[in-house]
Amino acid sequence: MTPQRLLILVGLPLGVLISFLSPAWTAYDEFTHFARVVDMANGQLEPAITPSGTGSFIPAAHREATSQIIIDHGEGRPPWSMISVRALMDHSPDGRMIFVDTRPTTASTPVGYLPATLGAVIPVAVDAPGVIVLWAGRLASLGAYLALSYWAVRTARAFRWSLAAAALIPLNLALASSVSPDGLTIAAVLIAVATWSRVEAGENLNWGALLTSTFLLALAKPPYFLVLALFPLSWILNRSQGRRRAALAAAGALTVGLATSLARSSENYRATTTTLIQEINYQPAVQRDRLIGDLPGFLWATVDTWITEFRHYIQGWYRQLGFWEADLPGAVPWILSAVTLLALATLDGQDLRRLRGVRRVLMGGGVALLVVAIYAAAYIYFTDRIDYAHIGMQMARYSGPLAVLAILAWTPRALGLISGRLDNRLAAGLLGIAPAIAVCASVATWLWTGAGTPL
C-alpha cells in the first residue's frame, strides 16, 4: 500500500459521501461561496459593486431553496432526507434574480473558486435546481482536491504518509467536498510542502515546477502563502543553486500573495457565519489599532486561547464537518488523533527523525507564527470585543491547512519508541480507519440523528 493509493481509496468514497449527504448549503459559509460560484459560472469573475453593496446576482430560487433545511429542522426531521431533496428539486430558476452579499468571498482570488465553478458551469447554463448546481460544484472541488493532493503525495521525497494523513483529516476532507476555496488552499499547502521536500533532498527543479507550486498557494486563500517562507529559509541554511532558484520563486510568490491580500482586504469585510450567532458592530480599523497598541496582550491571548480551546479544535477536526456535529463520544477524536500520530511515527519515522535541529525549530516556530497571524485576522474581522473574545471561533477550520506542518514539527520524538512496535500494514490501515470512523459518524448524524442538534 502506497500513501497515494491510501489517499484515493479512503478519500474518494468518503469525499463522495460528504458531497452528497452533507445537507445542502450547511458546510462552512457554503451559501455565500455558492453564490460567488454561480456568479462566476455566469461569467462574473469578481462580485459586482452596486448601490446595494458588493455582491453577486443569482437566481432567487437558490435563496428560497435554503429555507428547506430550516423547515426540516423546525419540523424535527433529520438534516438530510428524501423529503428535503424532493422539495429542493422543485426550486428551479424562473428568471427572478436576487442580490447576495458576497463580500466575505473577496478575501480569496477567483483561483480558489475555479474547481467548483467548472463543475457548476453546465448546471447553471441549463437552469438546473440549486441543489444540482451545489452537488456538481462539490464533486468538482473534491476531484481537484484529490488530484492535487495525489500529486503532492506522489512527488514528495519525504513525509509522504504525513501529507496523505493531513489530506484525510475529516474536516479538511469535508472542506474539500464543499463549495469553498478552502479545499484548494489545503491542497496548495500540501503541494508546497511536497516541493520543499524535493528541494531539501537536493533536486534541481525547473522554473515551471517551482512557479506552479508556489504561485498556486500565493493565489489561494490568505494568509497560508506565508508557508512559502520555507524555501528562503532552506536556501539560507544551505546555499546551493537549486535552493537559490526555489527561494527566488517562493519570494516572488510571497510578494504576489502579500500584494493580493492587501489589495483584497476591506474595511467593511463582513463574515456571514458570525451574523448567524449574533449581531456585532464590525470595526476593523479600530480592532487593528487595538491590536497594534497591545501586541504583548494579544500574543498572550493567542497562547491562552490555543491552550484553553484546543480541546474544541480536536473535536472540530473529527466531529464538526459543517453546521451539524456528529454524535461521537468526546473521547473518540482524541483517540483517533493519537492513533494517527502513532501510525505516522511508524510510517514516516525515518523522515521525522531526520528533521531536526534548526530546520525543525524554524518550522515549528513558523507554524506558531502562522497560527498567531490567523488569530490576528480573526480578531480584526470577526469580533468587536476589546478582550479578544471569539478569535478562536473557527480555529479548527483555519488551522486545518497547517496540519501537515504541525505534524512534522510538533510530533513528539518519544512516539518513535512506541510506534516501532507497529507493523507498517497495520499503521497504514489505522490511517484509513480513523477518518472513516469520523465521516461515517457524521453521515449517521445527517441521515438519522441530527434533528436535535442546534442549527
Buried (B, 14 or more C-beta within 10 A) or exposed (E): BEBBBBBBEBBEEBBBBBBBBBBBBBBBBBBBBBBBBBBBBBEBEBBBEEEEBBBBBBBBBBBBBBEBBEEBBEEEBBBBBEBBBEBBBEBBBEEEBBBBBBBBBBBBBBBBBBBBBBBBBEBBEEBBBBBBBBBBBBBBBBBBBBEBBBBBBBBBBBBBBBBBBBBBBBBBBBBBBBBBBBBBBBBBBBBBBBBBBBBBEEBEBEEEBBBBBBBBBBBBBBBBBBBBBBBBBBBEEEEEEBBBBBBBBBBBBBEBBBEBBEEBBBEEBBBBBBEEEEEBEBBBEEBBEBBEEBEEEBEEBBBEBBEEBBEBBBBBBBBBBBBBBBBBEEEBBBEBBEBBBBBBBBBBBEBBEBBEEEBBEBBBEBBBEBBBBBBBBBBBBBBBEEEBBBBBBBBBBBBBBBBBBBBBBEBEEEBBEEBEEBEEEEBBBBBBBBBBBBBBBBBBBBBEBBBEBEB
